[in-house]
């Protein structure tokens, strides 16, 4: 058996006629930039998430930049986040000249440990960026309470968690600004790069709409220093089709995760994913912890089972962040998890036979 990790080809086949017709329509109309499909997608995203305002953009990375630019994060500011995430979370902080300040993770959820945040707050701290890793939101209530106490902004990096919930609300509707990614392998993916920012604040929404088109207030009149961060119309057209079926995909992802958990529940040498009772996960990944990961990955590959590591090196140990002065041992939970974590094939279409095969081989 040979298993597809994300199964993007199969998903395209399911929705092929609608998606290809939507793409052809954009090509025929030649509205490649900020066409009607973009505004249509933003309205659809607002309806789906419950956020008052959705602003699409060119990638999940640019979504983070837009959020921080809208909140006036500047050189010398400090932004608290997790070292156990994709580099974009901290890279964008550094790109704006601010300082990433890392806080170790909770060993069960792998999200930022809110009990460790307050000790890292200084007079220069401006924001907290919790990451909804693998699809599960962080403990937003606790984080928001800390932010309110210290007059800080909360930006949710929801690149992996679109459609997840916390206390019955999507994480796109929480924080000052929430972001997501529509990278093809994400739970809701387009056919290239794409992202979105969400907020309930009209002023922030309008500012981000301006920032994504070079800070324009009207054509060739620039209120802010901005960026070229628009979502292509073709990507919006693809997402409009896929969003119609996304609730079904989320249910299927949850079913796959539940079947994995049942298949592995008696294997004591595997640490399974943990989801808090007040949260639901978008299951961007199904990630387990094992002690002999590298050997195991090699052997699984031999029998047709692809795996991935999200992520093999915490950010505080990356060469590009050496200037921050962190060292091995500063964030022991992140370091331990990064040596043991391994993601198994996860998409809505993993079959029972594939799960049984993966379980038996593992």
C-alpha positions in Angstrom: 0.0 0.0 0.0 1.2 3.5 -0.8 -0.6 6.3 1.1 -0.9 10.0 0.2 -0.1 12.4 3.1 -2.5 15.2 2.1 -4.4 13.7 -0.8 -4.9 17.0 -2.7 -5.4 15.2 -6.0 -8.3 13.2 -4.6 -10.0 16.4 -3.2 -9.6 18.1 -6.6 -11.3 15.2 -8.3 -14.3 15.5 -6.0 -14.9 19.2 -6.7 -13.2 19.4 -10.1 -16.1 20.5 -12.2 -17.1 23.4 -9.9 -13.5 24.5 -9.2 -12.4 24.5 -12.8 -15.5 26.3 -14.0 -14.8 29.0 -11.3 -11.2 29.4 -12.5 -12.3 29.6 -16.1 -14.8 32.3 -15.2 -12.1 34.4 -13.7 -9.9 33.9 -16.8 -12.8 34.9 -19.1 -13.6 38.0 -17.1 -9.9 38.9 -16.7 -10.5 40.3 -13.2 -7.3 38.8 -11.9 -6.7 41.3 -9.1 -9.5 42.2 -6.6 -12.2 40.7 -8.7 -15.8 40.1 -7.5 -14.8 36.7 -6.2 -12.6 38.3 -3.5 -15.4 40.3 -2.0 -17.7 37.3 -2.2 -15.1 35.2 -0.4 -14.7 37.8 2.4 -18.5 37.8 3.0 -18.5 34.0 3.0 -15.7 33.9 5.5 -17.4 36.4 7.8 -20.5 34.2 7.7 -18.6 31.0 8.4 -16.4 32.3 11.2 -18.7 34.8 13.0 -16.1 37.5 12.8 -17.5 40.9 11.8 -14.7 41.5 9.3 -12.7 39.2 7.1 -9.9 40.6 4.9 -8.2 38.3 2.5 -4.5 38.5 1.7 -1.7 36.9 -0.2 -0.5 34.3 2.4 -0.6 33.3 6.1 2.7 35.1 6.6 1.4 38.3 5.1 -1.7 37.9 7.3 0.6 38.1 10.4 2.4 41.1 8.9 -0.9 42.9 8.2 -2.1 42.2 11.8 1.1 43.6 13.4 1.3 46.6 11.1 -2.4 47.4 11.9 -1.5 47.3 15.6 1.5 49.5 15.1 4.1 47.0 16.1 7.4 48.9 15.7 11.2 48.4 16.1 12.0 48.0 19.8 8.6 46.5 20.7 8.5 43.0 22.2 6.0 40.4 21.1 5.5 37.2 23.2 5.0 34.0 21.3 6.0 30.3 21.2 9.3 28.8 20.0 7.5 25.6 18.8 5.8 26.8 15.6 6.5 27.5 11.9 9.1 30.2 11.5 6.6 32.7 10.1 5.2 33.4 13.5 8.4 34.9 14.9 10.0 35.8 11.5 7.3 38.5 10.9 7.9 40.0 14.4 11.6 40.3 13.6 10.9 41.6 10.0 9.2 44.6 11.6 12.1 45.2 13.8 10.4 44.0 17.0 11.8 41.4 19.3 10.3 37.9 19.6 10.1 36.9 23.2 9.6 33.1 23.6 7.6 31.2 26.2 7.7 27.4 26.5 4.8 25.2 25.6 2.3 23.1 27.4 3.4 19.5 27.2 -0.1 18.1 26.4 -1.5 20.6 23.8 1.9 21.8 22.5 0.5 25.4 22.5 2.0 28.3 24.5 1.8 27.7 28.2 -0.2 30.7 29.5 1.1 30.2 33.1 4.6 31.3 31.8 3.5 34.4 29.9 3.3 37.0 32.6 6.8 36.6 33.8 8.1 37.6 30.3 6.1 40.9 30.1 8.1 44.1 30.2 7.4 47.8 29.5 8.3 47.1 25.9 5.8 44.2 25.4 3.0 45.2 23.0 1.3 41.9 22.0 1.0 38.2 22.5 0.8 35.8 19.5 -0.6 32.4 20.6 -0.4 29.7 17.8 -3.3 27.2 17.3 -0.8 24.4 16.6 -1.9 21.4 14.6 -5.4 22.9 14.5 -6.2 23.4 18.3 -6.7 26.9 19.7 -4.6 28.0 22.7 -6.2 28.8 26.1 -7.5 32.1 24.8 -9.5 33.0 27.9 -6.4 33.0 30.1 -4.3 34.7 27.5 -6.9 37.4 26.9 -7.2 38.0 30.7 -3.4 38.5 30.9 -3.5 40.8 27.8 -6.3 42.9 29.3 -4.5 43.2 32.6 -1.3 44.5 30.9 -3.0 46.4 28.1 -1.6 44.2 25.4 -2.9 43.1 22.0 -3.7 39.5 21.1 -3.0 38.2 17.6 -4.1 34.6 17.0 -1.9 32.7 14.6 -4.6 30.4 13.3 -2.7 29.3 10.1 -3.4 25.6 11.0 -6.8 25.9 12.7 -9.4 27.4 10.4 -12.8 26.1 11.5 -11.6 25.1 15.0 -13.5 26.4 18.0 -12.9 27.6 21.6 -15.8 27.7 23.9 -18.1 27.3 20.9 -16.6 30.2 18.9 -14.3 29.9 16.0 -10.8 31.0 16.8 -11.1 33.4 13.8 -13.5 35.5 15.9 -11.3 35.8 18.9 -8.4 38.1 19.9 -7.9 41.6 18.6 -7.0 40.1 15.2 -6.9 36.4 14.1 -5.0 35.2 11.0 -5.1 32.1 8.9 -3.4 30.5 5.9 -4.9 29.0 2.8 -1.7 27.2 1.7 -2.7 24.2 -0.3 -1.9 21.6 2.5 -3.9 23.5 5.1 -7.4 22.2 6.2 -8.9 24.8 3.8 -6.4 25.3 1.1 -6.4 27.1 -2.2 -4.3 26.4 -5.3 -1.3 28.6 -4.4 -0.6 31.0 -1.6 -3.4 32.8 0.3 -4.5 33.9 3.7 -6.9 36.1 5.7 -7.1 38.3 8.7 -10.2 38.5 10.9 -11.3 41.1 13.4 -14.4 42.5 15.1 -13.0 46.1 15.0 -14.1 48.1 12.0 -11.1 50.5 12.3 -8.6 47.7 12.2 -10.4 46.0 9.3 -10.3 49.2 7.2 -6.7 49.8 8.1 -5.7 46.2 7.0 -7.7 46.6 3.8 -5.6 49.7 3.1 -2.3 48.2 4.2 -2.7 45.2 1.8 -2.8 47.7 -1.2 0.3 49.7 -0.3 -1.5 51.8 2.3 -3.8 53.4 -0.2 -6.8 55.4 1.0 -7.7 56.0 -2.7 -5.9 55.2 -5.9 -2.3 56.6 -5.7 -3.0 58.3 -2.3 -1.2 56.5 0.5 -2.2 56.9 4.1 0.2 54.2 5.5 3.4 52.5 4.5 1.8 49.3 3.3 2.5 46.2 1.2 1.4 44.3 -1.9 -0.7 41.7 0.0 -3.8 41.1 -2.1 -5.3 37.6 -2.6 -5.5 36.7 -6.3 -9.0 36.4 -7.7 -8.4 32.9 -9.0 -7.5 31.7 -5.4 -10.6 33.4 -4.1 -12.7 31.5 -6.7 -11.2 28.2 -5.6 -11.8 28.9 -2.0 -15.4 30.0 -2.6 -16.1 26.5 -4.0 -14.2 24.6 -1.3 -15.7 26.6 1.6 -19.1 25.4 0.7 -18.0 21.8 1.6 -15.7 22.7 4.4 -18.0 21.8 7.3 -18.2 18.3 5.9 -14.4 18.1 5.5 -14.0 19.2 9.2 -16.3 16.3 10.3 -14.4 13.9 8.2 -11.1 15.1 9.7 -12.5 14.6 13.1 -13.6 11.1 12.2 -10.1 10.3 10.9 -8.5 11.6 14.1 -10.9 9.6 16.3 -10.1 6.4 14.3 -6.4 7.0 14.7 -6.8 7.5 18.4 -8.8 4.3 18.8 -6.3 2.4 16.7 -3.4 3.5 18.9 -5.0 3.8 22.3 -3.4 0.6 23.7 0.1 1.4 22.4 1.8 2.7 25.5 5.0 3.8 23.7 3.1 6.4 21.6 2.0 9.7 23.0 -1.3 10.7 21.2 -2.7 14.2 20.5 -4.6 15.8 23.3 -7.5 18.3 22.8 -8.9 20.3 25.6 -12.6 19.9 26.4 -13.4 23.5 25.6 -11.7 23.3 22.2 -12.2 21.5 18.9 -9.3 21.0 16.5 -9.2 21.6 12.7 -6.8 18.7 12.6 -4.3 20.2 10.3 -2.0 17.4 11.5 -2.3 14.2 13.5 0.9 14.3 15.4 2.2 11.6 17.8 5.3 11.5 19.9 7.7 8.5 19.7 11.2 7.9 21.1 12.9 6.5 18.0 11.5 8.9 15.4 14.2 9.0 12.8 14.5 5.2 12.5 10.8 4.8 12.6 10.2 7.4 9.8 12.7 5.6 7.6 11.1 2.2 8.1 7.6 3.6 7.6 8.8 5.2 4.3 9.9 1.7 3.1 6.4 0.4 3.5 4.7 3.3 1.7 3.7 5.4 4.7 4.7 9.1 4.5 5.4 11.1 7.7 6.5 14.6 8.5 8.0 16.5 11.4 6.3 19.7 12.5 8.8 20.9 13.7 12.4 19.4 14.1 14.1 22.5 15.6 12.5 25.1 17.9 12.8 28.7 16.8 15.1 29.8 19.7 17.8 27.4 18.4 17.5 28.5 14.7 20.6 30.3 13.3 18.6 33.3 12.3 17.6 34.0 15.9 21.0 33.6 17.5 21.1 37.3 18.1 18.3 36.9 20.7 20.8 35.1 23.0 18.8 31.9 23.7 20.6 28.6 24.2 19.9 24.9 24.4 17.9 24.1 27.6 16.0 27.5 27.7 12.7 25.9 26.6 13.0 22.2 27.6 9.5 21.1 26.7 9.7 22.6 23.2 13.1 20.9 22.7 11.9 17.5 23.9 8.8 17.6 21.8 10.7 18.7 18.7 12.9 15.6 19.0 9.9 13.2 19.3 7.0 14.7 17.3 5.9 12.9 14.1 2.9 13.7 11.9 1.0 10.9 10.2 -1.1 11.2 7.0 -4.0 13.5 7.7 -6.7 14.5 5.4 -10.5 14.0 5.2 -10.1 10.9 2.9 -7.8 8.6 4.9 -9.6 5.3 4.7 -10.2 2.7 7.4 -8.0 0.3 5.6 -5.2 2.9 5.5 -5.5 3.6 9.2 -5.4 -0.2 10.0 -2.3 -0.5 7.8 -0.6 2.5 9.4 -1.4 1.2 12.9 -0.2 -2.3 12.2 3.1 -1.1 10.7 3.7 1.5 13.3 
